[in-house]
Each structure stands twice: as C-alpha cells, then as structure tokens.
Amino acid sequence: MVSKSIQVLFIRIYTIIKLNLIFWVLAFAGGIVAGVGPGILTVSELYYTHGFDYREITFKSAWSSFKGNFKKGNTIFWTFAAKELFLSYSLYMSVQLQGPIFIISDFVIIAMLLLSICLFWYVMNIQSGFEIDYLNSLKLAFAHFFYNFFDNVKEIIGLIVIIGVTYRYKGLILFASISAMILITHAIGKNWIKHVDEVYK
C-alpha cells in the first residue's frame, strides 16, 4: 500500500516536471514573446486530455497542439497581459495620490487585477475542455467567477503560494511552477467544467 502511494507520488511529480519542461521548450520555440501564451494553452490541453498518464504526454503531440494553438494562445495571453499592465500602472499612479477617493480607487483596481488574473486562468481551462472561441470562453470564465466565490479565493491563494515557493526556490520556475498553476486551475475548475458540460449536452 505504501509502495503504491509512493509510486503514484513519483508519477505525479514526474508528470508535473515533464509538463513544465514541455512548456519551456514551446515558449522558447515561440521566442518567449510569442511562445508563452500558446505554451500554457498547449500544456493545459495535454493535462486535461491525459491527466497524469505521462506516457501519452509527448513532445510530438505538444508540438502539434502548439502550432494549432499559436494564434489563439497569443490572443488570450496578450489581451490579458495588456490589461494587467494597464491596471498595474493605474495602481502605481493611484497609490501616489492621497485622499479617501484614491484609497477606494486602489481597492477597486486591486479587485480588477485579481479578477483579470482569475479570468485568464479560467479561460485557459475552458479552452482546454471545449472547442470554443475566445469570446464565448471569456463569457464562461466570467460566469465561473461569479458562480462560486470560494473558487476565486482558492485560485488566488494557490497562485500566491506557488509564486511564493518559487521565489524561495527559484529552480521551480524551470521544473514545476507553470504546470503547478495549470494543475491547480484544473482542480478548482473541474466542477464548473462538469456543470457546463452537463448544461450544454
């Protein structure tokens, strides 16, 4: 029983490492700038399709998916990146100012930043589970955000923990961090995916 549990643990760790390395290969294949978005989407799809069946997760299938996801992945990633940059700059400017109105604006901007982060990962998750265009996946991501408040809390806490641990152990960015974010998003969003799947069958 113990040996079986250890085997399962090692398989999961190996799968996480393999997915993360695939992400970086794809990201560099796209010159980082054009590779990160489709890389995340591709790894998300691989995990959604195969789970921890590492034998089915291959560079060949990843490369094929990467080419198919290139335009969509970049569109999703860079539209959200632009929003995050704009909101981050707005927050930076807002905290320079004093007064109750600006304190309120700080909280509003922070809330919008958190919303944008959740929506990005939810969109990637939905894109992995359904053949759907970007606009409709964004609508479903909004619906997920308001469907269960605690999913958003778990998503943000999970991402913060991963970022915090990665900051402490920087080697994880190469071997685990991105795939861990994807796995957490899938775990949190599986009930929503199942709900949507049942509704639209």
C-alpha positions in Angstrom: 0.0 0.0 0.0 2.8 2.4 1.0 4.9 1.5 -2.1 1.8 2.1 -4.3 1.3 5.5 -2.8 5.0 6.3 -3.3 4.8 5.2 -6.9 1.7 7.4 -7.5 3.5 10.3 -5.9 6.6 9.9 -8.1 4.4 9.6 -11.3 2.7 12.8 -10.4 5.9 14.7 -9.7 7.4 13.3 -12.9 4.3 14.4 -14.9 4.5 17.9 -13.4 8.2 18.2 -14.3 7.6 16.9 -17.8 4.7 19.3 -18.5 6.7 22.2 -17.2 9.7 21.3 -19.4 7.4 21.0 -22.4 6.1 24.4 -21.7 9.6 26.0 -21.7 10.5 24.2 -24.9 7.4 25.6 -26.6 7.9 29.0 -25.1 11.4 29.2 -26.4 10.2 27.8 -29.8 8.0 30.9 -30.0 10.8 33.2 -29.0 9.2 33.6 -25.5 7.2 36.7 -26.6 5.1 34.6 -29.0 5.5 31.3 -27.2 4.3 31.7 -23.6 0.5 32.0 -24.4 0.2 29.0 -26.7 2.7 27.1 -24.5 0.4 27.5 -21.5 -2.7 26.6 -23.5 -1.0 23.5 -25.0 0.2 22.2 -21.6 -3.3 22.9 -20.2 -4.8 20.8 -23.0 -2.3 18.0 -22.5 -3.1 17.7 -18.8 -6.9 18.0 -19.5 -6.7 15.2 -22.0 -4.2 12.8 -20.4 -4.1 13.7 -16.7 -1.1 12.0 -15.1 -0.7 9.5 -17.9 2.8 10.7 -18.6 3.3 8.1 -21.4 0.6 9.9 -23.5 2.2 13.3 -22.9 4.7 13.6 -25.7 6.7 16.4 -27.3 5.3 15.3 -30.7 1.7 15.8 -29.6 2.6 19.0 -27.8 4.2 20.5 -30.9 1.2 19.7 -33.0 -1.1 21.3 -30.5 1.2 24.3 -30.1 1.0 25.1 -33.8 -2.8 24.8 -33.7 -2.9 27.0 -30.5 -0.4 29.6 -31.7 -2.8 32.4 -32.7 -5.5 31.7 -30.1 -2.9 31.3 -27.3 -1.2 34.6 -28.1 -4.5 36.4 -28.4 -5.6 35.3 -25.0 -2.2 35.9 -23.3 -1.5 39.3 -24.7 -5.0 40.7 -24.3 -4.8 39.8 -20.6 -1.2 40.9 -20.3 -2.2 44.3 -21.7 -5.0 44.6 -19.1 -2.7 43.6 -16.3 -0.1 46.1 -17.3 -2.6 48.9 -17.6 -4.2 48.0 -14.2 -0.8 47.7 -12.6 0.3 51.1 -13.9 -3.0 52.6 -12.8 -2.5 51.2 -9.3 1.0 52.6 -9.2 -0.2 56.0 -10.1 -3.2 55.8 -7.7 -1.1 54.9 -4.6 1.0 58.1 -5.2 -2.1 60.2 -4.5 -3.7 60.9 -1.1 -7.3 61.1 -0.1 -10.2 58.8 0.6 -11.3 58.7 -3.0 -7.9 57.3 -4.1 -7.9 54.7 -1.3 -11.2 53.5 -2.7 -9.8 53.5 -6.2 -6.8 51.4 -5.0 -9.2 48.7 -3.8 -11.2 48.8 -7.0 -8.0 48.4 -9.1 -6.7 45.6 -6.9 -10.1 43.8 -7.3 -10.0 44.2 -11.0 -6.4 42.9 -11.1 -7.5 39.8 -9.2 -10.5 39.4 -11.5 -8.3 39.6 -14.5 -5.8 37.0 -13.1 -8.7 34.6 -12.3 -10.3 35.1 -15.7 -7.0 34.4 -17.6 -6.6 31.0 -15.9 -10.3 30.2 -16.2 -10.3 31.0 -19.9 -7.2 28.7 -20.4 -9.0 26.0 -18.5 -12.2 26.3 -20.5 -10.3 26.4 -23.8 -8.7 23.1 -22.7 -12.1 21.4 -22.1 -14.2 22.7 -25.0 -13.9 23.6 -28.7 -14.9 27.2 -28.2 -14.0 30.6 -29.5 -12.2 33.2 -27.3 -15.3 35.4 -26.7 -17.5 32.6 -25.5 -14.8 31.2 -23.3 -14.4 34.6 -21.8 -18.2 34.7 -21.1 -18.0 31.3 -19.4 -15.0 32.5 -17.4 -17.0 35.5 -16.1 -19.8 33.1 -15.2 -17.4 30.9 -13.4 -16.0 33.9 -11.5 -19.5 34.7 -10.2 -20.6 31.1 -9.9 -18.5 30.2 -6.8 -16.7 32.9 -4.8 -14.6 30.4 -3.0 -13.2 29.1 -6.3 -11.7 32.5 -6.8 -10.3 32.6 -3.3 -8.7 29.2 -3.8 -7.3 30.2 -7.2 -5.7 33.3 -5.9 -4.3 31.6 -2.8 -3.0 28.7 -4.9 -1.2 31.1 -7.3 0.2 33.2 -4.4 1.6 30.0 -2.7 3.2 28.8 -6.0 4.7 32.2 -6.6 6.0 32.5 -3.0 7.5 29.0 -3.1 9.1 29.7 -6.5 10.5 32.9 -5.2 12.1 30.9 -2.4 13.3 28.1 -4.6 13.9 29.7 -8.0 14.7 26.4 -9.7 11.0 25.5 -9.6 10.3 28.0 -12.4 12.0 25.6 -14.7 10.7 22.3 -13.3 7.3 22.9 -11.8 5.8 26.4 -11.3 3.8 26.8 -14.6 2.5 23.3 -14.7 1.5 23.6 -11.0 -0.5 26.7 -11.7 -2.3 24.8 -14.5 -3.0 21.8 -12.3 -4.4 23.9 -9.5 -6.7 25.7 -12.0 -7.9 22.4 -13.4 -8.6 21.1 -9.9 -10.5 24.2 -8.9 -12.4 24.5 -12.2 -13.3 20.8 -12.7 -16.8 21.2 -11.1 -17.5 24.2 -13.3 -16.4 22.4 -16.4 -18.6 19.4 -15.5 -21.5 21.8 -14.8 -21.2 23.5 -18.2 -20.7 20.1 -19.9 -24.0 18.8 -18.4 -25.9 22.0 -19.2 -24.9 22.1 -22.9 -25.1 18.4 -23.7 
